[in-house]
Amino acid sequence: MPTEPLADGGPRTSLPRWLTDEEQRAWRAYIQLAQLLMRQLDRDLHPFGLSMHDYEILVELSEATGSRLRMTELADRTAQSRSRLSHQVSRMESRGLVVREGCEGDKRGTFAVLTGLGADIIGRVAPHHVASVRRHFIDQFAADGLGALTEACEPVLDRLRKTRDRD
């Protein structure tokens, strides 16, 4: 049967390579874990008036040089589309957590900048969020399990980042 390569370099065949029972179990466990964990972390942020998306943006800006990032870079770091990020930043801007500033020398570029209020909020909320991450995720692993998870996930993340960077 003739094959031609797919965009990712793998061969194209007419038959799908169905998941084995073990692969299906791993895949579904990962999907459910990711969805339920994000939902729980989001719920734990609601008493502070934040969503996980808000928190992630505040963290990225707080860790960036000058507490500012180009919107395109912030979209990449938070794995959001530029359109979705723009709407999210607009909502955060209306609450005084961030502001947008133009990029000197690039009329099309825009920075998202952490405000003093945004910095205060991330400083106050971070200890509670870290406790939530520990309670619902980190503390659920045996001592060697966390390292094994990291080693298993990093190659997948590297491949996805390379694919994203090519797009």
C-alpha positions as CSV (number, residue, x, y, z in Angstrom):
1,M,0.0,0.0,0.0
2,P,1.5,3.4,-1.0
3,T,2.1,5.9,1.8
4,E,2.9,9.5,1.9
5,P,4.3,11.4,4.8
6,L,2.0,13.5,7.1
7,A,2.9,17.0,8.1
8,D,4.6,15.7,11.2
9,G,6.8,13.3,9.1
10,G,5.0,10.1,10.0
11,P,3.7,7.8,7.3
12,R,0.1,8.1,6.2
13,T,-1.8,4.8,6.1
14,S,-5.5,4.1,5.4
15,L,-6.1,2.2,8.6
16,P,-6.2,4.0,12.0
17,R,-3.8,2.7,14.7
18,W,-6.4,2.1,17.4
19,L,-5.3,2.5,21.0
20,T,-4.7,-0.6,23.0
21,D,-6.6,-1.1,26.2
22,E,-3.6,0.2,28.2
23,E,-3.1,3.2,25.9
24,Q,-6.8,4.0,26.1
25,R,-6.8,3.8,29.9
26,A,-3.7,6.1,30.1
27,W,-5.2,8.6,27.7
28,R,-8.6,8.8,29.4
29,A,-7.0,9.0,32.8
30,Y,-4.9,11.9,31.6
31,I,-7.8,13.8,30.0
32,Q,-10.0,13.3,33.1
33,L,-7.2,14.3,35.4
34,A,-6.4,17.5,33.5
35,Q,-10.0,18.5,33.3
36,L,-11.0,17.8,36.9
37,L,-7.8,19.3,38.3
38,M,-8.2,22.6,36.3
39,R,-11.8,22.7,37.4
40,Q,-10.9,22.3,41.0
41,L,-8.0,24.8,40.9
42,D,-10.4,27.3,39.2
43,R,-13.0,26.7,42.0
44,D,-10.3,27.3,44.6
45,L,-9.4,30.7,43.0
46,H,-13.0,32.0,42.7
47,P,-13.2,33.3,46.3
48,F,-10.4,35.6,45.3
49,G,-12.3,36.8,42.2
50,L,-9.9,35.1,39.8
51,S,-10.1,32.3,37.3
52,M,-7.3,30.0,36.3
53,H,-6.8,32.0,33.2
54,D,-6.6,35.2,35.2
55,Y,-4.1,33.6,37.6
56,E,-1.9,32.2,34.8
57,I,-1.7,35.6,33.1
58,L,-0.8,37.3,36.4
59,V,1.9,34.7,37.1
60,E,3.4,35.1,33.7
61,L,3.5,38.9,33.9
62,S,4.8,38.8,37.5
63,E,7.7,36.7,36.4
64,A,8.5,38.6,33.2
65,T,11.2,41.3,33.1
66,G,9.5,44.6,33.9
67,S,6.3,42.8,34.6
68,R,5.4,43.0,30.9
69,L,5.1,40.7,27.9
70,R,4.1,41.2,24.3
71,M,0.6,39.9,23.8
72,T,1.8,37.3,21.2
73,E,4.3,35.9,23.7
74,L,1.8,35.9,26.5
75,A,-0.6,34.0,24.2
76,D,2.1,31.4,23.6
77,R,3.1,31.1,27.2
78,T,-0.6,30.6,28.3
79,A,-1.5,28.3,25.3
80,Q,-4.4,30.6,24.4
81,S,-5.3,31.9,21.0
82,R,-4.5,35.6,20.5
83,S,-8.2,36.4,20.2
84,R,-9.1,34.6,23.5
85,L,-6.2,36.2,25.3
86,S,-7.2,39.6,24.0
87,H,-10.7,39.2,25.5
88,Q,-9.3,37.8,28.7
89,V,-6.9,40.8,29.1
90,S,-9.7,43.2,28.3
91,R,-11.7,41.8,31.3
92,M,-8.6,41.9,33.5
93,E,-7.9,45.5,32.3
94,S,-11.4,46.6,33.3
95,R,-10.7,45.3,36.8
96,G,-7.4,47.1,37.0
97,L,-5.2,44.0,37.1
98,V,-3.3,44.7,33.9
99,V,-2.9,47.5,31.3
100,R,-2.0,47.4,27.7
101,E,0.8,49.6,26.3
102,G,2.0,50.0,22.8
103,C,5.4,48.7,21.7
104,E,7.8,51.5,20.9
105,G,8.9,51.2,17.2
106,D,6.2,48.6,16.4
107,K,2.8,50.2,16.0
108,R,1.1,46.8,15.7
109,G,2.7,45.3,18.8
110,T,1.1,45.6,22.3
111,F,2.4,44.8,25.7
112,A,0.3,43.4,28.6
113,V,1.6,45.0,31.8
114,L,1.0,44.0,35.4
115,T,-0.4,46.8,37.5
116,G,0.3,47.4,41.2
117,L,-3.1,46.0,42.0
118,G,-2.4,42.9,39.9
119,A,0.9,42.5,41.7
120,D,-0.7,42.8,45.1
121,I,-3.4,40.3,44.2
122,I,-1.0,37.7,42.9
123,G,1.1,38.1,46.0
124,R,-1.9,37.6,48.2
125,V,-3.4,34.7,46.3
126,A,-0.2,32.7,45.4
127,P,0.2,31.0,48.8
128,H,-3.5,29.8,48.6
129,H,-3.1,28.6,45.0
130,V,0.2,26.7,45.8
131,A,-1.6,25.0,48.8
132,S,-4.4,24.0,46.4
133,V,-1.9,22.6,43.9
134,R,-0.2,20.6,46.6
135,R,-3.4,19.3,48.1
136,H,-5.0,18.2,44.8
137,F,-1.9,17.2,42.8
138,I,1.6,17.2,44.2
139,D,0.8,15.5,47.5
140,Q,-1.0,12.7,45.7
141,F,2.2,11.3,44.3
142,A,4.7,8.9,45.9
143,A,8.2,10.2,46.2
144,D,9.4,8.8,42.9
145,G,6.1,9.3,41.0
146,L,6.5,13.0,40.4
147,G,9.9,12.6,38.7
148,A,8.4,9.8,36.6
149,L,5.5,12.0,35.6
150,T,7.8,14.9,34.7
151,E,10.0,12.5,32.6
152,A,7.0,11.1,30.8
153,C,5.5,14.5,30.0
154,E,8.5,16.5,28.9
155,P,9.0,14.8,25.6
156,V,5.4,15.3,24.7
157,L,5.5,18.9,25.7
158,D,8.7,19.5,23.7
159,R,7.1,18.0,20.6
160,L,4.0,20.0,20.9
161,R,6.0,23.2,21.4
162,K,8.0,22.5,18.3
163,T,4.8,21.9,16.3
164,R,3.3,25.1,17.7
165,D,6.5,27.1,16.8
166,R,6.3,25.8,13.2
167,D,2.7,26.9,12.8
